[in-house]
Amino acid sequence: MACSAALPAEQAIVQRRIFASAGQEAFFEGHVHALNVVGGVPTSKVRYDNLRAAVAQVLGFSRQRVEAERWTAFRSHYGLQAMYCELGIRGAHEKGGVEGQIGWFRRNHLVPVPEVNSFAQLNEMTERWDRDDDARHIRSQPRPRRTAAGGRLTPLATRSGPRSAVSDTCGTMAP
């Protein structure tokens, strides 16, 4: 599973992590990694596809969802505000950005498949690719990188509110 966190309002903040599974633990660990790298939690809503790790049930053709219990606890712990993609034609454009981003990353960095000895090594390469991609110029103009100091992220060390019993260690991977 490739976990890709993109914060469009912050323009250049994109973090990726690659996992052996597409389970909920990988979903959570990808979040923890991205929040630590960018140094905070988005102050606005974060758009999610209707993936099983977060959504237990979709309620009609609206944005209302019954969230997975552990996702609700995780989201509450970090203070994330979720917004889910609409289904059908009305929401088709919402998923395209992230899917296009993952496709671009796969074509540019994972074809041909890199030869690595571990996921840790592959994720070190992924972090380097993310840094290089952040430095890319579009039409000869650098892409500004906003961080918690730019006001759109709440620093992890200062976030307030109730804490649930979710640790920064999201799970373990069995061999």
C-alpha positions in Angstrom: 0.0 0.0 0.0 1.2 3.5 -0.8 -0.1 6.1 1.7 0.0 9.5 0.1 -0.8 12.6 2.1 -1.3 15.8 0.1 -2.3 19.1 1.6 -3.4 21.1 -1.4 -4.0 24.3 0.5 -0.4 24.1 1.6 0.6 23.5 -2.1 3.9 21.6 -1.8 3.3 19.5 1.3 3.2 15.9 0.0 4.4 12.9 2.0 4.3 9.3 1.0 5.0 6.0 2.8 4.9 2.5 1.4 3.6 -0.5 3.4 3.3 -4.2 2.9 -0.4 -4.1 3.6 -3.4 -1.8 3.1 -4.7 -2.3 6.6 -5.8 0.2 9.1 -2.5 0.2 11.0 -0.7 1.2 7.8 -3.2 4.0 7.2 -2.6 5.3 10.8 1.2 5.0 10.5 1.2 6.9 7.3 -0.8 9.7 9.0 1.7 9.8 11.9 4.6 10.0 9.6 3.1 12.8 7.5 2.1 14.8 10.5 5.5 14.5 12.0 7.3 15.4 8.7 5.1 18.5 8.1 5.2 19.5 11.8 1.5 19.8 12.5 -2.1 19.0 11.9 -4.1 20.8 9.1 -6.4 23.5 10.5 -8.9 22.8 7.8 -10.8 19.6 6.8 -8.8 16.8 5.2 -10.5 15.1 2.2 -10.6 11.3 2.3 -11.7 8.7 -0.1 -14.2 6.2 1.3 -11.6 3.7 2.3 -12.5 0.9 4.7 -9.8 1.9 7.2 -11.8 5.1 7.9 -15.4 4.4 6.8 -17.5 1.6 8.2 -20.6 2.6 6.2 -21.5 5.2 3.5 -24.9 6.8 4.2 -26.5 7.5 0.8 -25.1 9.8 -1.8 -24.0 12.5 0.7 -20.8 13.2 2.7 -22.2 11.5 5.8 -20.4 8.4 7.0 -20.3 6.0 9.9 -16.6 6.0 10.7 -14.6 3.0 11.8 -14.3 3.1 15.6 -10.5 3.1 15.7 -10.4 5.8 13.0 -12.7 8.0 15.1 -10.3 7.6 18.1 -7.2 8.2 16.0 -8.7 11.3 14.3 -9.9 12.7 17.7 -6.4 12.1 19.2 -4.8 14.2 16.5 -7.6 16.7 16.0 -8.1 15.9 12.3 -11.3 17.1 10.7 -12.4 14.6 8.0 -14.4 15.3 4.8 -15.3 12.3 2.7 -15.5 12.3 -1.1 -19.0 12.3 -2.6 -20.1 9.2 -4.5 -21.0 9.0 -8.1 -20.7 11.7 -10.8 -20.9 14.6 -8.3 -17.8 13.4 -6.5 -15.8 12.0 -9.4 -13.5 15.0 -9.5 -12.6 14.8 -5.8 -10.8 11.5 -6.1 -8.9 12.3 -9.3 -6.3 14.5 -7.8 -5.0 12.0 -5.3 -5.2 9.1 -7.7 -3.4 11.2 -10.4 -0.7 12.1 -7.9 -0.1 8.4 -6.9 -0.1 7.4 -10.6 2.5 10.2 -11.4 4.7 9.0 -8.4 4.4 5.4 -9.4 5.4 6.1 -13.1 8.3 8.4 -12.2 9.8 6.6 -9.2 8.6 3.0 -9.0 8.9 1.9 -12.7 11.1 0.0 -13.0 10.6 -1.5 -9.6 13.5 -0.4 -7.3 15.6 -3.2 -5.9 15.6 -2.9 -2.1 16.2 -5.1 0.9 13.5 -3.8 3.1 10.5 -1.4 3.3 12.7 0.8 5.5 15.1 1.2 2.6 12.3 1.8 0.1 10.8 4.5 2.4 14.1 6.2 2.7 14.2 6.4 -1.1 10.6 7.7 -1.0 11.5 10.5 1.4 14.4 11.5 -0.9 12.0 11.5 -3.9 9.5 13.6 -1.9 12.2 16.2 -1.1 13.4 16.3 -4.7 9.8 16.6 -5.9 9.2 19.5 -3.5 12.2 21.3 -5.1 10.8 21.0 -8.6 10.0 24.2 -10.4 6.9 24.7 -12.5 7.2 27.4 -15.1 10.5 28.5 -13.6 8.8 29.4 -10.3 9.6 27.6 -7.0 6.7 26.0 -5.2 6.3 27.6 -1.8 6.4 25.2 1.1 4.2 26.3 4.0 4.7 24.7 7.4 3.2 25.1 10.8 4.8 28.5 11.0 2.8 29.5 7.9 -0.4 29.3 9.9 -2.2 26.4 8.2 -1.1 23.7 10.5 -1.5 23.3 14.3 1.9 22.2 15.6 1.8 18.7 17.1 3.4 19.8 20.3 0.8 22.5 21.0 -2.5 20.8 19.9 -5.1 20.8 22.7 -8.2 19.0 23.4 -9.2 15.6 24.7 -6.9 12.7 24.1 -8.0 9.2 23.4 -5.9 6.1 24.1 -4.1 5.9 20.8 -0.4 6.0 20.7 2.0 7.1 18.0 2.9 3.5 17.6 0.1 2.3 15.3 0.7 -1.4 15.2 3.2 -4.1 14.3 3.9 -6.0 11.2 4.1 -9.8 11.4 6.7 -11.5 9.2 
